[in-house]
Amino acid sequence: MERNVQVSNRKTGQSRCMRFILLVFFMAAAACGCQKKPLVQEYSFEERLWAFEEDTHTESFPAFAEDICVIGRESGAEEDLTAEAAAVLKLNGGEALFCQNALERMNPASTTKIMTALLTLKYGNLDDMVTVTDAAIINESGSSMAGIVPGDQISLESLLYGLMMPSGNDAANAIAVHMDGSIEAFVDRMNEEAWKIGATGTHFANANGLTDASHYTTAYDLYLMFHEALKYDKFREVIGTGSYTADLTGADGQAKSLTWTVGNYYMNGKTETPKGLSVFGGKTGTTQAAGYCLVMGSRTEGMQEYVSVIMKASSRSELYQDMTKIISKIVN
């Protein structure tokens, strides 16, 4: 009996000691926290942290997003850009080379299709034959189209080219319906994927980027999406292609073809790339609400790769003038 009392007292003492240690720890942490200076632009670690997979059963984790470039402080106030947001970030980590309003939420237009392509590559089978449904009918004036019509049968691989090269809104809808049965279900998956990769400033309302008040992202989140998509060799192949011809079968059973060409001015020779750099692909986007947008990959002669983003430039010519200004910082 006496021994049991001694054991009980020992445990009680240990418990009190542990509570005291924890109390001291939290008081010290609180004191340190009070002395911190406010950040110029806060980074929501709690929001990004949840992107660890919930079904992970390991007892330790690798460094979170160790290959992702981060934004320290805004570094573009001195630049005379027409664009409202811009960024230049290394593909393999470190700190942003340039950023201006990179965390501001804006309409992304067809740069949305980077996420649509990512989901296609991650969860789809490119060998699938897709029967185009009425979801491909888009009557909005000025909508960019791949040229497919309901009843066409086309491979998912070809739809991926039609999505990225002519920026087909019809191709985006056809992919969404094929992948998840409806555009709405596919958009849900887009939003889930955005959170998984840490793109917490993003919310999608459609698969193609047509204007919607609840459809937005940031320059930095576009970097995160492009960064993730570039892990797929097929994505690099598609965005680096100058011309592609898709073979398909019409609703009448007749064979036909569609040919698409790249729209990036650096790749089609309409704009000169700064010396010491080469552009290996990208995605444009344009609507009245979004202005002129471009997400682009480039590399130095030493093979260091960068992702650069321009959002809401005032014209196409100024889009490329702004892009040239910011990517020139890579080699100057």
PLY file of the C-alpha trace (Angstrom):
ply
format ascii 1.0
element vertex 332
property float x
property float y
property float z
element edge 331
property int vertex1
property int vertex2
end_header
0.00 0.00 0.00
2.80 2.42 0.93
4.59 1.65 -2.32
1.44 2.45 -4.35
1.15 5.80 -2.58
4.79 6.59 -3.41
4.25 5.74 -7.09
1.12 7.88 -7.17
2.92 10.83 -5.60
5.79 10.45 -8.04
3.41 10.53 -11.02
1.62 13.55 -9.61
4.93 15.36 -9.22
5.99 14.50 -12.76
2.66 15.73 -14.11
2.99 19.04 -12.26
6.55 19.42 -13.49
5.50 18.83 -17.09
2.68 21.36 -16.82
5.13 23.92 -15.40
7.60 23.35 -18.26
4.84 23.74 -20.86
3.59 26.90 -19.17
7.09 28.43 -19.25
7.47 27.41 -22.90
4.22 29.04 -24.03
4.90 32.19 -22.00
8.30 32.52 -23.68
6.79 31.92 -27.10
4.12 34.54 -26.49
6.72 37.04 -25.33
8.81 36.48 -28.45
5.74 36.81 -30.64
4.88 40.20 -29.14
8.26 41.56 -30.17
7.92 40.64 -33.84
7.64 43.45 -36.33
4.58 43.28 -38.62
5.28 41.78 -42.01
4.97 43.91 -45.10
2.91 41.16 -46.68
1.86 38.24 -44.57
2.29 34.65 -45.74
-0.44 32.40 -44.43
1.57 29.42 -43.23
-1.49 27.80 -41.69
-3.27 27.81 -45.04
-0.28 26.45 -46.92
0.58 23.80 -44.32
-2.63 21.83 -44.75
-1.50 20.87 -48.24
0.35 17.92 -46.70
-1.68 14.88 -47.72
-4.05 13.83 -44.95
-3.55 10.17 -45.71
0.24 10.32 -45.18
1.28 7.73 -42.60
4.95 8.59 -42.21
6.26 9.95 -38.91
8.34 12.66 -40.56
7.95 15.00 -43.52
10.39 16.40 -46.08
10.84 20.17 -46.10
7.58 21.71 -47.30
7.78 22.88 -50.92
11.56 22.99 -50.80
11.74 23.40 -54.60
9.28 26.32 -54.71
10.42 29.92 -54.99
8.99 32.23 -52.30
8.16 35.91 -52.15
10.12 37.90 -49.60
9.13 41.51 -50.17
7.77 43.41 -53.14
10.66 44.32 -55.41
9.08 45.99 -58.39
7.99 49.43 -57.29
10.65 51.03 -59.45
9.46 49.37 -62.64
7.25 51.25 -65.11
4.86 48.46 -66.11
1.38 48.77 -67.57
0.53 45.43 -65.96
-1.10 45.37 -62.54
0.81 42.31 -61.35
4.06 40.63 -62.34
6.62 38.17 -61.05
9.81 36.34 -61.99
10.54 33.22 -59.93
13.05 30.40 -60.14
11.65 27.01 -60.92
13.78 25.24 -58.31
13.38 27.40 -55.23
14.95 30.38 -53.56
13.48 33.88 -53.39
11.62 35.75 -56.11
13.84 37.67 -58.50
11.05 40.18 -59.10
7.49 40.63 -57.85
4.87 43.33 -58.03
1.39 42.80 -56.54
2.04 39.07 -56.92
-0.45 38.14 -54.17
-3.30 40.31 -55.45
-6.36 38.36 -56.59
-7.25 39.01 -60.23
-9.15 37.50 -63.11
-6.81 35.05 -64.87
-8.58 34.63 -68.24
-7.23 31.62 -70.14
-4.19 31.16 -67.92
-6.84 29.16 -66.01
-6.16 26.41 -68.53
-2.83 25.66 -66.85
-4.82 24.02 -64.05
-7.14 22.30 -66.55
-4.07 20.86 -68.27
-2.52 19.81 -64.96
-5.61 17.80 -63.98
-5.76 16.25 -67.46
-2.19 15.02 -67.12
-2.45 13.97 -63.49
-5.75 12.11 -63.58
-6.60 11.50 -67.24
-5.65 8.90 -69.84
-4.42 10.69 -72.96
-5.30 7.67 -75.09
-9.01 8.05 -74.28
-11.31 8.87 -77.18
-13.63 11.70 -76.19
-17.06 12.29 -77.67
-17.67 16.04 -77.62
-20.95 17.08 -75.98
-23.08 20.22 -76.16
-20.92 21.67 -73.36
-18.48 22.65 -76.13
-21.00 25.15 -77.50
-19.93 28.59 -76.25
-21.68 31.64 -77.67
-19.80 34.36 -75.79
-18.47 36.98 -78.19
-14.71 36.81 -78.72
-14.36 33.41 -77.06
-11.23 31.57 -78.21
-12.12 28.17 -79.68
-10.33 25.05 -80.88
-13.04 24.35 -83.46
-14.53 21.11 -82.14
-18.32 20.57 -82.28
-20.76 18.22 -80.54
-20.50 14.68 -81.87
-16.82 14.93 -82.78
-14.63 12.11 -81.53
-11.12 13.18 -80.61
-8.37 11.87 -78.34
-7.82 13.43 -74.93
-4.23 14.06 -76.01
-5.38 16.14 -78.96
-7.81 18.02 -76.74
-4.87 18.93 -74.53
-3.18 20.56 -77.52
-6.47 22.26 -78.44
-6.70 23.54 -74.88
-3.24 25.08 -74.74
-2.37 26.16 -78.29
-5.49 27.94 -79.64
-6.69 28.28 -76.02
-9.91 26.46 -76.86
-12.70 27.16 -74.40
-14.61 24.38 -76.16
-11.68 22.00 -75.55
-11.64 22.94 -71.85
-15.33 22.09 -71.47
-14.95 18.85 -73.42
-12.11 17.79 -71.12
-14.08 18.69 -68.00
-17.14 16.67 -68.99
-15.04 13.69 -70.05
-12.96 13.69 -66.86
-15.68 14.21 -64.25
-19.06 13.95 -65.94
-19.83 17.66 -65.64
-18.08 21.01 -65.68
-19.18 21.64 -62.09
-17.58 18.43 -60.80
-14.36 19.18 -62.67
-14.24 22.71 -61.23
-14.57 21.23 -57.75
-11.51 19.13 -58.50
-9.67 22.22 -59.78
-10.28 24.01 -56.51
-9.20 20.97 -54.49
-6.00 20.71 -56.51
-5.27 24.42 -56.08
-5.35 23.99 -52.30
-3.19 20.88 -52.47
-0.38 22.77 -54.18
-0.71 25.79 -51.88
-2.54 28.11 -54.29
-4.76 29.50 -51.54
-5.43 32.81 -53.28
-7.30 31.01 -56.05
-10.92 30.08 -56.70
-12.18 28.66 -59.98
-15.72 28.90 -61.34
-15.08 27.27 -64.72
-12.48 25.25 -66.63
-11.67 27.78 -69.35
-11.23 31.22 -67.75
-14.28 33.07 -69.02
-15.12 35.99 -66.75
-16.91 35.26 -63.48
-16.89 37.28 -60.26
-15.95 34.18 -58.25
-13.15 33.16 -60.61
-9.76 34.56 -59.60
-6.14 33.77 -58.83
-2.83 35.55 -58.19
0.43 35.85 -60.10
2.12 33.74 -57.43
-0.55 31.04 -57.57
-0.17 30.87 -61.35
3.52 30.23 -60.72
2.59 27.37 -58.38
0.28 25.82 -60.99
2.82 26.19 -63.79
5.55 24.83 -61.52
3.44 21.73 -60.81
2.46 21.21 -64.46
6.09 21.41 -65.59
6.77 18.20 -63.68
5.04 16.43 -66.57
7.12 15.95 -69.71
3.95 16.01 -71.80
3.09 19.48 -70.55
6.52 20.70 -71.59
6.03 19.07 -74.97
2.62 20.67 -75.54
3.61 24.22 -74.53
6.79 23.96 -76.58
5.04 22.91 -79.81
4.87 25.40 -82.68
2.20 23.67 -84.74
-0.06 20.66 -84.21
-2.63 18.89 -86.37
-5.39 16.91 -84.65
-7.16 14.09 -86.43
-10.77 13.47 -85.42
-14.00 11.94 -86.59
-17.11 14.04 -87.06
-20.62 13.12 -85.96
-21.29 12.04 -89.54
-18.44 9.52 -89.37
-16.21 11.53 -91.71
-12.55 12.02 -90.89
-11.37 15.61 -90.50
-8.48 17.53 -89.04
-7.76 20.75 -87.19
-4.41 22.58 -87.15
-3.35 24.91 -84.34
-0.29 27.14 -83.99
1.41 28.67 -80.95
0.30 32.14 -79.91
3.28 33.12 -77.73
5.06 35.98 -79.51
8.50 34.94 -78.26
7.99 31.50 -79.78
6.49 32.53 -83.11
9.11 35.22 -83.76
6.91 38.30 -83.31
8.87 39.46 -80.25
12.62 39.18 -79.66
13.74 37.22 -76.60
16.41 38.95 -74.47
19.93 37.75 -75.22
21.03 34.88 -73.00
17.50 33.51 -72.57
15.34 31.02 -74.44
11.58 30.64 -74.02
10.39 27.04 -73.77
6.64 27.61 -73.49
3.80 29.37 -71.78
0.11 30.22 -71.69
-1.57 33.45 -72.70
-4.94 34.73 -71.54
-7.06 37.69 -72.60
-10.49 39.00 -71.66
-11.84 42.49 -71.13
-11.93 41.92 -67.38
-8.49 40.27 -67.12
-6.63 42.40 -69.63
-3.64 40.70 -71.27
-1.95 37.92 -69.28
0.97 35.57 -69.84
2.61 32.82 -67.81
5.90 31.73 -69.36
8.87 29.48 -68.86
12.38 30.51 -69.90
15.89 29.26 -69.26
19.38 30.71 -69.24
22.33 29.38 -71.22
23.33 27.66 -67.97
19.96 25.83 -68.01
18.52 27.60 -64.96
14.76 27.76 -65.49
12.42 30.59 -64.48
8.68 31.18 -64.53
7.52 34.72 -65.28
3.99 36.05 -64.95
2.25 39.17 -66.24
-1.37 39.89 -65.28
-3.65 42.62 -66.58
-1.44 44.44 -69.03
-3.35 47.09 -70.97
-2.64 45.79 -74.48
-0.95 42.89 -76.24
2.04 44.99 -77.28
2.46 46.29 -73.74
2.11 42.74 -72.39
5.24 41.73 -74.26
7.04 44.98 -73.47
6.38 44.37 -69.77
7.42 40.73 -70.02
10.67 41.67 -71.74
11.41 44.18 -68.97
10.99 41.68 -66.17
12.70 38.65 -67.76
15.67 40.85 -68.70
16.39 40.94 -64.98
17.33 37.26 -65.21
20.39 37.97 -67.35
21.21 41.57 -66.35
0 1
1 2
2 3
3 4
4 5
5 6
6 7
7 8
8 9
9 10
10 11
11 12
12 13
13 14
14 15
15 16
16 17
17 18
18 19
19 20
20 21
21 22
22 23
23 24
24 25
25 26
26 27
27 28
28 29
29 30
30 31
31 32
32 33
33 34
34 35
35 36
36 37
37 38
38 39
39 40
40 41
41 42
42 43
43 44
44 45
45 46
46 47
47 48
48 49
49 50
50 51
51 52
52 53
53 54
54 55
55 56
56 57
57 58
58 59
59 60
60 61
61 62
62 63
63 64
64 65
65 66
66 67
67 68
68 69
69 70
70 71
71 72
72 73
73 74
74 75
75 76
76 77
77 78
78 79
79 80
80 81
81 82
82 83
83 84
84 85
85 86
86 87
87 88
88 89
89 90
90 91
91 92
92 93
93 94
94 95
95 96
96 97
97 98
98 99
99 100
100 101
101 102
102 103
103 104
104 105
105 106
106 107
107 108
108 109
109 110
110 111
111 112
112 113
113 114
114 115
115 116
116 117
117 118
118 119
119 120
120 121
121 122
122 123
123 124
124 125
125 126
126 127
127 128
128 129
129 130
130 131
131 132
132 133
133 134
134 135
135 136
136 137
137 138
138 139
139 140
140 141
141 142
142 143
143 144
144 145
145 146
146 147
147 148
148 149
149 150
150 151
151 152
152 153
153 154
154 155
155 156
156 157
157 158
158 159
159 160
160 161
161 162
162 163
163 164
164 165
165 166
166 167
167 168
168 169
169 170
170 171
171 172
172 173
173 174
174 175
175 176
176 177
177 178
178 179
179 180
180 181
181 182
182 183
183 184
184 185
185 186
186 187
187 188
188 189
189 190
190 191
191 192
192 193
193 194
194 195
195 196
196 197
197 198
198 199
199 200
200 201
201 202
202 203
203 204
204 205
205 206
206 207
207 208
208 209
209 210
210 211
211 212
212 213
213 214
214 215
215 216
216 217
217 218
218 219
219 220
220 221
221 222
222 223
223 224
224 225
225 226
226 227
227 228
228 229
229 230
230 231
231 232
232 233
233 234
234 235
235 236
236 237
237 238
238 239
239 240
240 241
241 242
242 243
243 244
244 245
245 246
246 247
247 248
248 249
249 250
250 251
251 252
252 253
253 254
254 255
255 256
256 257
257 258
258 259
259 260
260 261
261 262
262 263
263 264
264 265
265 266
266 267
267 268
268 269
269 270
270 271
271 272
272 273
273 274
274 275
275 276
276 277
277 278
278 279
279 280
280 281
281 282
282 283
283 284
284 285
285 286
286 287
287 288
288 289
289 290
290 291
291 292
292 293
293 294
294 295
295 296
296 297
297 298
298 299
299 300
300 301
301 302
302 303
303 304
304 305
305 306
306 307
307 308
308 309
309 310
310 311
311 312
312 313
313 314
314 315
315 316
316 317
317 318
318 319
319 320
320 321
321 322
322 323
323 324
324 325
325 326
326 327
327 328
328 329
329 330
330 331
